[in-house]
Amino acid sequence: MTGEPADLAAAVASGYRCPDCDADAALREVRPLVYVLDVAHDDTCPTLARLEGDAR
Ligand SMILES: [Zn+2]
């Protein structure tokens, strides 16, 4: 482990698992050293529905 922020971010992404579907998680660097975790949930995933409900 080198301690690079990108390495830490990759470790977080690879460790993320949706409890309700087999979502793939991937990190996107939106700005230098600023990462967003994109999770590709199934359309019917209850976790996704809950997340979207909370956002409103
Ligand atoms: Zn999901």
N, CA, C, O and the ligand as a Tripos MOL2 file, in Angstrom:
@<TRIPOS>MOLECULE
protein
  225   223    57     0     0
PROTEIN
NO_CHARGES

@<TRIPOS>ATOM
      1 N           0.8430   -1.2020    0.0000 N.3       1 MET1
      2 CA          0.0000    0.0000    0.0000 C.3       1 MET1
      3 C           0.8660    1.2340    0.0000 C.2       1 MET1
      4 O           1.7640    1.3880    0.8270 O.2       1 MET1
      5 N           0.5820    2.1050   -0.9360 N.am      2 THR2
      6 CA          1.4430    3.2630   -1.0860 C.3       2 THR2
      7 C           0.9130    4.4770   -0.3490 C.2       2 THR2
      8 O           1.6460    5.4430   -0.1350 O.2       2 THR2
      9 N          -0.3700    4.4400    0.0460 N.am      3 GLY3
     10 CA         -0.9670    5.5860    0.7080 C.3       3 GLY3
     11 C          -1.4740    6.6350   -0.2500 C.2       3 GLY3
     12 O          -1.8970    7.7130    0.1670 O.2       3 GLY3
     13 N          -1.4340    6.3250   -1.5450 N.am      4 GLU4
     14 CA         -1.9820    7.2720   -2.5130 C.3       4 GLU4
     15 C          -3.4960    7.3640   -2.3570 C.2       4 GLU4
     16 O          -4.1480    6.3420   -2.1410 O.2       4 GLU4
     17 N          -4.0770    8.5640   -2.4610 N.am      5 PRO5
     18 CA         -5.5410    8.6870   -2.3630 C.3       5 PRO5
     19 C          -6.2730    7.8070   -3.3630 C.2       5 PRO5
     20 O          -7.3160    7.2420   -3.0320 O.2       5 PRO5
     21 N          -5.7590    7.6770   -4.5670 N.am      6 ALA6
     22 CA         -6.4200    6.8550   -5.5780 C.3       6 ALA6
     23 C          -6.4660    5.3940   -5.1480 C.2       6 ALA6
     24 O          -7.4460    4.7010   -5.4230 O.2       6 ALA6
     25 N          -5.4240    4.9220   -4.4800 N.am      7 ASP7
     26 CA         -5.4120    3.5440   -4.0020 C.3       7 ASP7
     27 C          -6.4680    3.3350   -2.9290 C.2       7 ASP7
     28 O          -7.1550    2.3140   -2.9150 O.2       7 ASP7
     29 N          -6.5940    4.2890   -2.0460 N.am      8 LEU8
     30 CA         -7.6010    4.2080   -0.9920 C.3       8 LEU8
     31 C          -8.9950    4.2100   -1.6030 C.2       8 LEU8
     32 O          -9.8570    3.4280   -1.2020 O.2       8 LEU8
     33 N          -9.2110    5.0880   -2.5720 N.am      9 ALA9
     34 CA        -10.5080    5.1870   -3.2320 C.3       9 ALA9
     35 C         -10.8470    3.8740   -3.9390 C.2       9 ALA9
     36 O         -11.9880    3.4160   -3.8830 O.2       9 ALA9
     37 N          -9.8760    3.2760   -4.5950 N.am     10 ALA10
     38 CA        -10.1010    2.0040   -5.2850 C.3      10 ALA10
     39 C         -10.4440    0.9060   -4.2920 C.2      10 ALA10
     40 O         -11.2720    0.0430   -4.5840 O.2      10 ALA10
     41 N          -9.8250    0.9290   -3.1380 N.am     11 ALA11
     42 CA        -10.1040   -0.0680   -2.1130 C.3      11 ALA11
     43 C         -11.5290    0.0680   -1.6010 C.2      11 ALA11
     44 O         -12.2040   -0.9340   -1.3630 O.2      11 ALA11
     45 N         -11.9890    1.2970   -1.4320 N.am     12 VAL12
     46 CA        -13.3640    1.5370   -1.0010 C.3      12 VAL12
     47 C         -14.3350    1.0230   -2.0520 C.2      12 VAL12
     48 O         -15.3190    0.3630   -1.7170 O.2      12 VAL12
     49 N         -14.0700    1.3180   -3.3170 N.am     13 ALA13
     50 CA        -14.9690    0.8990   -4.3990 C.3      13 ALA13
     51 C         -15.0430   -0.6190   -4.4920 C.2      13 ALA13
     52 O         -16.1300   -1.1750   -4.6530 O.2      13 ALA13
     53 N         -13.9170   -1.2850   -4.3940 N.am     14 SER14
     54 CA        -13.9150   -2.7410   -4.5270 C.3      14 SER14
     55 C         -14.5740   -3.4100   -3.3360 C.2      14 SER14
     56 O         -15.0400   -4.5450   -3.4350 O.2      14 SER14
     57 N         -14.6140   -2.7050   -2.1980 N.am     15 GLY15
     58 CA        -15.2310   -3.2660   -1.0080 C.3      15 GLY15
     59 C         -16.7190   -3.0230   -0.9190 C.2      15 GLY15
     60 O         -17.3900   -3.6090   -0.0700 O.2      15 GLY15
     61 N         -17.2530   -2.1650   -1.7820 N.am     16 TYR16
     62 CA        -18.6740   -1.8400   -1.7000 C.3      16 TYR16
     63 C         -19.5180   -2.9500   -2.3090 C.2      16 TYR16
     64 O         -19.2530   -3.4030   -3.4230 O.2      16 TYR16
     65 N         -20.5210   -3.3790   -1.5830 N.am     17 ARG17
     66 CA        -21.4620   -4.3780   -2.1020 C.3      17 ARG17
     67 C         -22.8570   -3.9340   -1.7410 C.2      17 ARG17
     68 O         -23.1420   -3.6430   -0.5790 O.2      17 ARG17
     69 N         -23.7300   -3.8800   -2.7280 N.am     18 CYS18
     70 CA        -25.1280   -3.6230   -2.4440 C.3      18 CYS18
     71 C         -25.7370   -4.8830   -1.8240 C.2      18 CYS18
     72 O         -25.5320   -5.9820   -2.3390 O.2      18 CYS18
     73 N         -26.4810   -4.7370   -0.7250 N.am     19 PRO19
     74 CA        -27.0720   -5.9150   -0.0890 C.3      19 PRO19
     75 C         -28.2230   -6.5120   -0.8870 C.2      19 PRO19
     76 O         -28.6190   -7.6470   -0.6220 O.2      19 PRO19
     77 N         -28.7690   -5.7880   -1.8510 N.am     20 ASP20
     78 CA        -29.9810   -6.2330   -2.5390 C.3      20 ASP20
     79 C         -29.7890   -6.6430   -3.9890 C.2      20 ASP20
     80 O         -30.6310   -7.3520   -4.5400 O.2      20 ASP20
     81 N         -28.7210   -6.2200   -4.6100 N.am     21 CYS21
     82 CA        -28.4810   -6.6230   -5.9950 C.3      21 CYS21
     83 C         -26.9770   -6.7400   -6.2010 C.2      21 CYS21
     84 O         -26.1890   -6.3680   -5.3310 O.2      21 CYS21
     85 N         -26.5980   -7.2490   -7.3380 N.am     22 ASP22
     86 CA        -25.1760   -7.4260   -7.6200 C.3      22 ASP22
     87 C         -24.6030   -6.1960   -8.3030 C.2      22 ASP22
     88 O         -23.9690   -6.2960   -9.3530 O.2      22 ASP22
     89 N         -24.8310   -5.0330   -7.6990 N.am     23 ALA23
     90 CA        -24.3960   -3.7860   -8.3060 C.3      23 ALA23
     91 C         -22.8800   -3.7400   -8.4270 C.2      23 ALA23
     92 O         -22.1490   -4.1520   -7.5260 O.2      23 ALA23
     93 N         -22.4380   -3.2350   -9.5480 N.am     24 ASP24
     94 CA        -21.0220   -2.9410   -9.7100 C.3      24 ASP24
     95 C         -20.7640   -1.5330   -9.2070 C.2      24 ASP24
     96 O         -21.5030   -0.6050   -9.5360 O.2      24 ASP24
     97 N         -19.7300   -1.3750   -8.4210 N.am     25 ALA25
     98 CA        -19.3590   -0.0480   -7.9410 C.3      25 ALA25
     99 C         -18.0650    0.3750   -8.6140 C.2      25 ALA25
    100 O         -17.1320   -0.4160   -8.7610 O.2      25 ALA25
    101 N         -18.0270    1.6240   -9.0170 N.am     26 ALA26
    102 CA        -16.8200    2.1440   -9.6460 C.3      26 ALA26
    103 C         -16.6240    3.5870   -9.2140 C.2      26 ALA26
    104 O         -17.5840    4.3370   -9.0350 O.2      26 ALA26
    105 N         -15.3920    3.9510   -9.0540 N.am     27 LEU27
    106 CA        -15.0940    5.3220   -8.6670 C.3      27 LEU27
    107 C         -14.8310    6.1790   -9.8790 C.2      27 LEU27
    108 O         -14.1860    5.7570  -10.8390 O.2      27 LEU27
    109 N         -15.3370    7.3750   -9.8160 N.am     28 ARG28
    110 CA        -15.1290    8.3570  -10.8800 C.3      28 ARG28
    111 C         -14.4590    9.5510  -10.2270 C.2      28 ARG28
    112 O         -14.9260   10.0490   -9.2020 O.2      28 ARG28
    113 N         -13.3790   10.0030  -10.8110 N.am     29 GLU29
    114 CA        -12.6740   11.1640  -10.2750 C.3      29 GLU29
    115 C         -13.2630   12.4000  -10.9350 C.2      29 GLU29
    116 O         -13.0120   12.6570  -12.1130 O.2      29 GLU29
    117 N         -14.0430   13.1650  -10.1850 N.am     30 VAL30
    118 CA        -14.7330   14.3210  -10.7600 C.3      30 VAL30
    119 C         -13.8450   15.5530  -10.7910 C.2      30 VAL30
    120 O         -13.9980   16.4260  -11.6460 O.2      30 VAL30
    121 N         -12.9280   15.6090   -9.8590 N.am     31 ARG31
    122 CA        -11.9030   16.6500   -9.8250 C.3      31 ARG31
    123 C         -10.6690   15.9940   -9.2390 C.2      31 ARG31
    124 O         -10.7850   14.9390   -8.6150 O.2      31 ARG31
    125 N          -9.5210   16.5610   -9.4110 N.am     32 PRO32
    126 CA         -8.3380   15.9510   -8.8000 C.3      32 PRO32
    127 C          -8.5650   15.7070   -7.3160 C.2      32 PRO32
    128 O          -8.8710   16.6280   -6.5590 O.2      32 PRO32
    129 N          -8.4090   14.4530   -6.9130 N.am     33 LEU33
    130 CA         -8.5490   14.0040   -5.5360 C.3      33 LEU33
    131 C          -9.9800   14.0450   -5.0120 C.2      33 LEU33
    132 O         -10.2120   13.8850   -3.8140 O.2      33 LEU33
    133 N         -10.9410   14.2600   -5.9160 N.am     34 VAL34
    134 CA        -12.3480   14.2040   -5.5040 C.3      34 VAL34
    135 C         -13.0130   13.0640   -6.2650 C.2      34 VAL34
    136 O         -13.1180   13.0950   -7.4910 O.2      34 VAL34
    137 N         -13.4630   12.0530   -5.5130 N.am     35 TYR35
    138 CA        -14.0060   10.8500   -6.1290 C.3      35 TYR35
    139 C         -15.4820   10.6940   -5.8020 C.2      35 TYR35
    140 O         -15.9290   10.9920   -4.6940 O.2      35 TYR35
    141 N         -16.2270   10.2180   -6.7950 N.am     36 VAL36
    142 CA        -17.6350    9.8910   -6.5990 C.3      36 VAL36
    143 C         -17.7980    8.3970   -6.8270 C.2      36 VAL36
    144 O         -17.2910    7.8440   -7.8020 O.2      36 VAL36
    145 N         -18.5130    7.7550   -5.9140 N.am     37 LEU37
    146 CA        -18.7510    6.3270   -6.0640 C.3      37 LEU37
    147 C         -20.0230    6.1090   -6.8770 C.2      37 LEU37
    148 O         -21.1220    6.4310   -6.4270 O.2      37 LEU37
    149 N         -19.8620    5.5570   -8.0820 N.am     38 ASP38
    150 CA        -21.0160    5.2340   -8.9210 C.3      38 ASP38
    151 C         -21.3810    3.7770   -8.6870 C.2      38 ASP38
    152 O         -20.5400    2.8890   -8.8290 O.2      38 ASP38
    153 N         -22.6270    3.5350   -8.3300 N.am     39 VAL39
    154 CA        -23.0900    2.1720   -8.1160 C.3      39 VAL39
    155 C         -24.2010    1.8820   -9.1140 C.2      39 VAL39
    156 O         -25.2110    2.5840   -9.1540 O.2      39 VAL39
    157 N         -24.0070    0.8430   -9.9190 N.am     40 ALA40
    158 CA        -24.9740    0.4930  -10.9590 C.3      40 ALA40
    159 C         -25.9650   -0.5260  -10.4060 C.2      40 ALA40
    160 O         -25.8070   -1.7300  -10.6080 O.2      40 ALA40
    161 N         -26.9980   -0.0290   -9.7000 N.am     41 HIS41
    162 CA        -28.0140   -0.9200   -9.1480 C.3      41 HIS41
    163 C         -28.9340   -1.4310  -10.2470 C.2      41 HIS41
    164 O         -29.0650   -0.8260  -11.3110 O.2      41 HIS41
    165 N         -29.5720   -2.5700   -9.9540 N.am     42 ASP42
    166 CA        -30.6750   -3.0100  -10.8050 C.3      42 ASP42
    167 C         -31.8150   -2.0070  -10.6890 C.2      42 ASP42
    168 O         -31.9560   -1.3360   -9.6670 O.2      42 ASP42
    169 N         -32.6390   -1.9040  -11.7510 N.am     43 ASP43
    170 CA        -33.7680   -0.9680  -11.7140 C.3      43 ASP43
    171 C         -34.7500   -1.2920  -10.5990 C.2      43 ASP43
    172 O         -35.4250   -0.4010  -10.0830 O.2      43 ASP43
    173 N         -34.8290   -2.5600  -10.2290 N.am     44 THR44
    174 CA        -35.7930   -2.9950   -9.2150 C.3      44 THR44
    175 C         -35.1930   -3.0750   -7.8140 C.2      44 THR44
    176 O         -35.8440   -3.5450   -6.8810 O.2      44 THR44
    177 N         -33.9630   -2.6200   -7.6720 N.am     45 CYS45
    178 CA        -33.2770   -2.7580   -6.3890 C.3      45 CYS45
    179 C         -33.9370   -1.9000   -5.2980 C.2      45 CYS45
    180 O         -34.0810   -0.6910   -5.4750 O.2      45 CYS45
    181 N         -34.3420   -2.5130   -4.1710 N.am     46 PRO46
    182 CA        -34.9640   -1.7470   -3.0830 C.3      46 PRO46
    183 C         -34.0170   -0.7370   -2.4490 C.2      46 PRO46
    184 O         -34.4540    0.3150   -1.9820 O.2      46 PRO46
    185 N         -32.7560   -1.0390   -2.4290 N.am     47 THR47
    186 CA        -31.7880   -0.0850   -1.8790 C.3      47 THR47
    187 C         -31.7380    1.1640   -2.7450 C.2      47 THR47
    188 O         -31.6820    2.2810   -2.2290 O.2      47 THR47
    189 N         -31.7590    0.9780   -4.0610 N.am     48 LEU48
    190 CA        -31.7750    2.1210   -4.9780 C.3      48 LEU48
    191 C         -33.0370    2.9560   -4.7700 C.2      48 LEU48
    192 O         -32.9730    4.1840   -4.7320 O.2      48 LEU48
    193 N         -34.1810    2.2860   -4.6360 N.am     49 ALA49
    194 CA        -35.4480    2.9960   -4.4200 C.3      49 ALA49
    195 C         -35.3820    3.8080   -3.1360 C.2      49 ALA49
    196 O         -35.8750    4.9350   -3.0870 O.2      49 ALA49
    197 N         -34.7740    3.2420   -2.0970 N.am     50 ARG50
    198 CA        -34.6740    3.9340   -0.8170 C.3      50 ARG50
    199 C         -33.7600    5.1540   -0.9420 C.2      50 ARG50
    200 O         -34.0610    6.2280   -0.4230 O.2      50 ARG50
    201 N         -32.6470    4.9680   -1.6360 N.am     51 LEU51
    202 CA        -31.7150    6.0820   -1.8190 C.3      51 LEU51
    203 C         -32.3680    7.2250   -2.5850 C.2      51 LEU51
    204 O         -32.2050    8.3940   -2.2330 O.2      51 LEU51
    205 N         -33.1070    6.8790   -3.6330 N.am     52 GLU52
    206 CA        -33.7560    7.9240   -4.4190 C.3      52 GLU52
    207 C         -34.8810    8.5890   -3.6350 C.2      52 GLU52
    208 O         -35.1270    9.7850   -3.7920 O.2      52 GLU52
    209 N         -35.5620    7.8190   -2.7930 N.am     53 GLY53
    210 CA        -36.6060    8.3860   -1.9530 C.3      53 GLY53
    211 C         -36.0440    9.3860   -0.9600 C.2      53 GLY53
    212 O         -36.6450   10.4320   -0.7150 O.2      53 GLY53
    213 N         -34.8880    9.0630   -0.3880 N.am     54 ASP54
    214 CA        -34.2520    9.9550    0.5740 C.3      54 ASP54
    215 C         -33.7810   11.2490   -0.0640 C.2      54 ASP54
    216 O         -33.6750   12.2740    0.6100 O.2      54 ASP54
    217 N         -33.4990   11.2080   -1.3570 N.am     55 ALA55
    218 CA        -32.9430   12.3600   -2.0330 C.3      55 ALA55
    219 C         -34.0030   13.4300   -2.3170 C.2      55 ALA55
    220 O         -33.6790   14.5570   -2.6930 O.2      55 ALA55
    221 N         -35.2640   13.0590   -2.1320 N.am     56 ARG56
    222 CA        -36.3170   14.0240   -2.4400 C.3      56 ARG56
    223 C         -36.8990   14.6490   -1.1860 C.2      56 ARG56
    224 O         -37.7990   15.4850   -1.2740 O.2      56 ARG56
    225 ZN        -28.6370   -2.4040   -5.3740 Zn       57 ZN57
@<TRIPOS>BOND
     1     1     2 1
     2     2     3 1
     3     3     4 2
     4     3     5 am
     5     5     6 1
     6     6     7 1
     7     7     8 2
     8     7     9 am
     9     9    10 1
    10    10    11 1
    11    11    12 2
    12    11    13 am
    13    13    14 1
    14    14    15 1
    15    15    16 2
    16    15    17 am
    17    17    18 1
    18    18    19 1
    19    19    20 2
    20    19    21 am
    21    21    22 1
    22    22    23 1
    23    23    24 2
    24    23    25 am
    25    25    26 1
    26    26    27 1
    27    27    28 2
    28    27    29 am
    29    29    30 1
    30    30    31 1
    31    31    32 2
    32    31    33 am
    33    33    34 1
    34    34    35 1
    35    35    36 2
    36    35    37 am
    37    37    38 1
    38    38    39 1
    39    39    40 2
    40    39    41 am
    41    41    42 1
    42    42    43 1
    43    43    44 2
    44    43    45 am
    45    45    46 1
    46    46    47 1
    47    47    48 2
    48    47    49 am
    49    49    50 1
    50    50    51 1
    51    51    52 2
    52    51    53 am
    53    53    54 1
    54    54    55 1
    55    55    56 2
    56    55    57 am
    57    57    58 1
    58    58    59 1
    59    59    60 2
    60    59    61 am
    61    61    62 1
    62    62    63 1
    63    63    64 2
    64    63    65 am
    65    65    66 1
    66    66    67 1
    67    67    68 2
    68    67    69 am
    69    69    70 1
    70    70    71 1
    71    71    72 2
    72    71    73 am
    73    73    74 1
    74    74    75 1
    75    75    76 2
    76    75    77 am
    77    77    78 1
    78    78    79 1
    79    79    80 2
    80    79    81 am
    81    81    82 1
    82    82    83 1
    83    83    84 2
    84    83    85 am
    85    85    86 1
    86    86    87 1
    87    87    88 2
    88    87    89 am
    89    89    90 1
    90    90    91 1
    91    91    92 2
    92    91    93 am
    93    93    94 1
    94    94    95 1
    95    95    96 2
    96    95    97 am
    97    97    98 1
    98    98    99 1
    99    99   100 2
   100    99   101 am
   101   101   102 1
   102   102   103 1
   103   103   104 2
   104   103   105 am
   105   105   106 1
   106   106   107 1
   107   107   108 2
   108   107   109 am
   109   109   110 1
   110   110   111 1
   111   111   112 2
   112   111   113 am
   113   113   114 1
   114   114   115 1
   115   115   116 2
   116   115   117 am
   117   117   118 1
   118   118   119 1
   119   119   120 2
   120   119   121 am
   121   121   122 1
   122   122   123 1
   123   123   124 2
   124   123   125 am
   125   125   126 1
   126   126   127 1
   127   127   128 2
   128   127   129 am
   129   129   130 1
   130   130   131 1
   131   131   132 2
   132   131   133 am
   133   133   134 1
   134   134   135 1
   135   135   136 2
   136   135   137 am
   137   137   138 1
   138   138   139 1
   139   139   140 2
   140   139   141 am
   141   141   142 1
   142   142   143 1
   143   143   144 2
   144   143   145 am
   145   145   146 1
   146   146   147 1
   147   147   148 2
   148   147   149 am
   149   149   150 1
   150   150   151 1
   151   151   152 2
   152   151   153 am
   153   153   154 1
   154   154   155 1
   155   155   156 2
   156   155   157 am
   157   157   158 1
   158   158   159 1
   159   159   160 2
   160   159   161 am
   161   161   162 1
   162   162   163 1
   163   163   164 2
   164   163   165 am
   165   165   166 1
   166   166   167 1
   167   167   168 2
   168   167   169 am
   169   169   170 1
   170   170   171 1
   171   171   172 2
   172   171   173 am
   173   173   174 1
   174   174   175 1
   175   175   176 2
   176   175   177 am
   177   177   178 1
   178   178   179 1
   179   179   180 2
   180   179   181 am
   181   181   182 1
   182   182   183 1
   183   183   184 2
   184   183   185 am
   185   185   186 1
   186   186   187 1
   187   187   188 2
   188   187   189 am
   189   189   190 1
   190   190   191 1
   191   191   192 2
   192   191   193 am
   193   193   194 1
   194   194   195 1
   195   195   196 2
   196   195   197 am
   197   197   198 1
   198   198   199 1
   199   199   200 2
   200   199   201 am
   201   201   202 1
   202   202   203 1
   203   203   204 2
   204   203   205 am
   205   205   206 1
   206   206   207 1
   207   207   208 2
   208   207   209 am
   209   209   210 1
   210   210   211 1
   211   211   212 2
   212   211   213 am
   213   213   214 1
   214   214   215 1
   215   215   216 2
   216   215   217 am
   217   217   218 1
   218   218   219 1
   219   219   220 2
   220   219   221 am
   221   221   222 1
   222   222   223 1
   223   223   224 2
@<TRIPOS>SUBSTRUCTURE
     1 MET1         2 RESIDUE 1 A MET
     2 THR2         6 RESIDUE 1 A THR
     3 GLY3        10 RESIDUE 1 A GLY
     4 GLU4        14 RESIDUE 1 A GLU
     5 PRO5        18 RESIDUE 1 A PRO
     6 ALA6        22 RESIDUE 1 A ALA
     7 ASP7        26 RESIDUE 1 A ASP
     8 LEU8        30 RESIDUE 1 A LEU
     9 ALA9        34 RESIDUE 1 A ALA
    10 ALA10       38 RESIDUE 1 A ALA
    11 ALA11       42 RESIDUE 1 A ALA
    12 VAL12       46 RESIDUE 1 A VAL
    13 ALA13       50 RESIDUE 1 A ALA
    14 SER14       54 RESIDUE 1 A SER
    15 GLY15       58 RESIDUE 1 A GLY
    16 TYR16       62 RESIDUE 1 A TYR
    17 ARG17       66 RESIDUE 1 A ARG
    18 CYS18       70 RESIDUE 1 A CYS
    19 PRO19       74 RESIDUE 1 A PRO
    20 ASP20       78 RESIDUE 1 A ASP
    21 CYS21       82 RESIDUE 1 A CYS
    22 ASP22       86 RESIDUE 1 A ASP
    23 ALA23       90 RESIDUE 1 A ALA
    24 ASP24       94 RESIDUE 1 A ASP
    25 ALA25       98 RESIDUE 1 A ALA
    26 ALA26      102 RESIDUE 1 A ALA
    27 LEU27      106 RESIDUE 1 A LEU
    28 ARG28      110 RESIDUE 1 A ARG
    29 GLU29      114 RESIDUE 1 A GLU
    30 VAL30      118 RESIDUE 1 A VAL
    31 ARG31      122 RESIDUE 1 A ARG
    32 PRO32      126 RESIDUE 1 A PRO
    33 LEU33      130 RESIDUE 1 A LEU
    34 VAL34      134 RESIDUE 1 A VAL
    35 TYR35      138 RESIDUE 1 A TYR
    36 VAL36      142 RESIDUE 1 A VAL
    37 LEU37      146 RESIDUE 1 A LEU
    38 ASP38      150 RESIDUE 1 A ASP
    39 VAL39      154 RESIDUE 1 A VAL
    40 ALA40      158 RESIDUE 1 A ALA
    41 HIS41      162 RESIDUE 1 A HIS
    42 ASP42      166 RESIDUE 1 A ASP
    43 ASP43      170 RESIDUE 1 A ASP
    44 THR44      174 RESIDUE 1 A THR
    45 CYS45      178 RESIDUE 1 A CYS
    46 PRO46      182 RESIDUE 1 A PRO
    47 THR47      186 RESIDUE 1 A THR
    48 LEU48      190 RESIDUE 1 A LEU
    49 ALA49      194 RESIDUE 1 A ALA
    50 ARG50      198 RESIDUE 1 A ARG
    51 LEU51      202 RESIDUE 1 A LEU
    52 GLU52      206 RESIDUE 1 A GLU
    53 GLY53      210 RESIDUE 1 A GLY
    54 ASP54      214 RESIDUE 1 A ASP
    55 ALA55      218 RESIDUE 1 A ALA
    56 ARG56      222 RESIDUE 1 A ARG
    57 ZN57       225 GROUP 0 **** ****
